[in-house]
Amino acid sequence: VPPDRQRLADLKRQAHAGQITKGAYQDALLELYGVCDPAMRLEGRRVLDDEQKDIVFFEGVPETLHRLKAAGLGLGVVTNTFDATKDKLEWFRRVGIDSVWDSFATSCELKVCKPDPRIYLAALNPLSLRPEEAAFVGHAAAELQGAKALGMTTIAFNRDDEAVTADYVVSGFPELLHLAGIEVQPV
C-alpha cells in the first residue's frame, strides 16, 4: 500500500526546515512503508543514504560553473535539503565543483526553506549582493517565484513542468554562459 502522500510531503518539509533530524525523517519514512523492525530500519537508512549520494549531474554543469567562476561571478547554492552543507560539498567534490561556491544556504541548517526570502538573502549576504544584482536558477515554480518576489532575475532549468515560468528558461546548463555574457567557443 503506498504511503499517504501528504504525510510524506509534511515529513520532507519538516526535515528540510530542520524541525526533525535526517534520521528521524528516514525512520518515519521507513515506517510509512511498513519497515518497523530495528535491524531492517538500520539497513533502510543505509539504502536511503546510498541512494541520496547517487548524484548524476546534468551535462555541462561542472564546466559551466568553472567558466562562470573564472569570469569573476560569485556563485552560491540555495537548497532545500535535510543533508548538511558538508555532505553536499562532498558530493560536489566528486565532480570537482566543491571549490566554486562563494556561499551556501542550506535549509536544514538555517531552519528556513525556499520560497522564504530569508534563505535567498542568506545566500546573497556573503556575496555582498542585493537581490536585484543576482540571478537565481531553479526548477520549481514556488522557488522561482520566491526569488522573483525579492527582485532577483530568475532562470528556469530542468523545470518541474512546462507551466513553470521565469525571466529566462534554459534547456541546457551551458546556456547560462550566454545569459552571463560569456563567449562560448563552438565545438
LUMMARLO-652464 format. One line per 8 residues: their letters; for each residue x, y, z of C-alpha. Coordinates in steps of 0.001 Angstrom, whole numbers, plus 500000, padded with zeros to 6 digits. Each point is the difference from the previous one (the first is absolute). Layout:
residues N
A	X:Y:Z | ...
This chain:
residues 187
VPPDRQRL	500000:500000:500000 | 501507:503350:499009 | 500510:502354:502930 | 497975:503153:500517 | 501462:502559:497562 | 499078:502936:502211 | 501755:498402:502979 | 503085:499398:497826
ADLKRQAH	499996:503641:498871 | 499559:501216:503596 | 502897:497863:501226 | 502281:501207:497223 | 499081:503631:500683 | 500719:499515:503731 | 503396:498423:499251 | 500909:502730:497515
AGQITKGA	499072:502661:502549 | 502147:498327:502658 | 496940:499289:502176 | 500881:496293:500054 | 503366:498366:499452 | 500931:498115:496873 | 499930:496778:502033 | 496527:500733:501362
YQDALLEL	498833:500736:496460 | 501455:496742:498712 | 498467:497992:502854 | 496570:501554:499432 | 500287:499404:496260 | 500948:496363:500516 | 497141:499567:502455 | 497567:501400:497423
YGVCDPAM	501226:497270:497658 | 499469:497362:502707 | 503636:499572:501080 | 499766:499745:503786 | 502628:497404:500971 | 503042:501838:501496 | 502540:497978:497993 | 498077:500574:496791
RLEGRRVL	499697:503676:500836 | 503802:500291:500298 | 500354:498331:496611 | 497283:502294:498651 | 501905:503079:501174 | 503152:498698:498293 | 498093:499444:496756 | 498416:503473:500188
DDEQKDIV	503418:501583:500651 | 501574:498132:497085 | 497158:501006:497697 | 500268:503651:501087 | 503746:500012:499213 | 499476:498554:496506 | 500034:503390:498306 | 500048:500399:496241
FFEGVPET	500708:503510:498773 | 498560:501377:496798 | 502318:500268:497022 | 502267:503033:500147 | 499397:500920:503648 | 503614:499806:501280 | 501449:501710:496919 | 497378:502740:500066
LHRLKAAG	500498:500709:503699 | 503772:500215:499556 | 499585:502393:497052 | 497589:502196:501988 | 502425:500040:502933 | 502984:500782:497731 | 498012:502929:498577 | 499873:501463:503508
LGLGVVTN	496405:499214:500898 | 499139:499143:503580 | 498243:496650:500251 | 497715:498793:502740 | 497747:497099:500831 | 496499:500352:501423 | 498742:496531:500872 | 497015:498453:501726
TFDATKDK	501555:496890:501486 | 500400:497838:503069 | 503691:499456:499150 | 502621:502197:501639 | 502121:502373:497917 | 503074:497827:500639 | 498200:497013:498469 | 498927:501981:496931
LEWFRRVG	503551:501270:499555 | 501243:496407:500079 | 497614:499139:497149 | 501288:503017:498087 | 503631:499047:500703 | 499513:496802:498006 | 499375:502042:496839 | 502437:502816:500816
IDSVWDSF	497543:502780:500869 | 500415:500177:503763 | 502293:503026:499801 | 497929:502208:497668 | 497494:501124:502633 | 500181:503364:501721 | 496916:499385:502114 | 497831:497116:501072
ATSCELKV	496501:500385:501450 | 498834:496623:501313 | 496399:499836:501214 | 500450:497437:502780 | 502820:502059:501500 | 498247:503358:499600 | 496637:498512:501052 | 498270:501764:497115
CKPDPRIY	499055:498720:496528 | 499446:501460:496573 | 497970:502036:499154 | 500535:501826:503319 | 501989:503176:499201 | 502443:499348:502845 | 501643:497035:498255 | 500733:501995:496834
LAALNPLS	501310:502899:502066 | 502223:497594:501964 | 501621:499002:496701 | 500351:503593:498793 | 501475:501414:503214 | 503502:498419:499666 | 500072:501228:496397 | 499159:503572:501086
LRPEEAAF	497264:500086:497362 | 496526:501474:500025 | 497294:497767:498477 | 499719:502173:496882 | 503714:499382:499338 | 499624:496216:499975 | 498442:497203:497996 | 498397:496857:501391
VGHAAAEL	499947:496737:498050 | 497238:497627:501030 | 497569:497330:498854 | 496877:500448:502146 | 497388:502731:499603 | 499898:500907:503702 | 503781:500407:500340 | 500221:502106:496837
QGAKALGM	497068:502146:501159 | 501690:500465:503383 | 503183:501257:498343 | 498033:502235:497623 | 498025:501520:502888 | 503325:501161:501472 | 501007:501598:496699 | 502405:497343:498752
TTIAFNRD	500213:499119:496325 | 498629:496485:499637 | 501236:497237:497718 | 498078:496753:499676 | 502004:496861:499294 | 498735:496409:500136 | 496511:501332:500699 | 497603:497832:501977
DEAVTADY	497563:500492:497117 | 499424:502267:497014 | 497795:502331:502056 | 502991:501154:502101 | 500939:503501:498868 | 502971:502277:500597 | 501723:502997:498456 | 502023:497509:497946
VVSGFPEL	499537:496322:499274 | 503045:497945:499012 | 499960:496467:498711 | 503711:499356:500580 | 502168:501137:502912 | 502718:501439:497717 | 497423:502533:498754 | 500709:501858:503255
LHLAGIEV	503303:501099:498464 | 498175:501855:497234 | 497630:501623:502519 | 503029:501143:502014 | 501577:501515:496866 | 502822:497460:499861 | 501110:499077:496514 | 499527:496348:499202
QPV	502473:498476:497566 | 498442:497736:497351 | 501014:496370:500385
